[in-house]
Amino acid sequence: MRIEIKVIPKSSRVLVSEENGILKVYVRDAPDKGKANKSVIELIAEKYNVSKNKVKIIRGETSRNKILEIEL
């Protein structure tokens, strides 16, 4: 399954919410050396009850807009 997300780094909260069909993922980590991406993968894995290695960033490694693939 592929999902489109928008990441909001350096947020005061940690949250996954849906707006207009796009998941918004708020993380506390800064987009430095992949820290925010790691947090995003952990949150999405928790939301969909899968292990972290089942979630991969397909597009947008260095962008706030990303496409993730989740193996269910």
Buried (B, 14 or more C-beta within 10 A) or exposed (E): EEBEBBBBBEBEEEEBEEEEEEBBBBBEBEBEEBBBBEBBBBBBBEBBEBEEEBBEBEEBEEEBEBBBEBEE
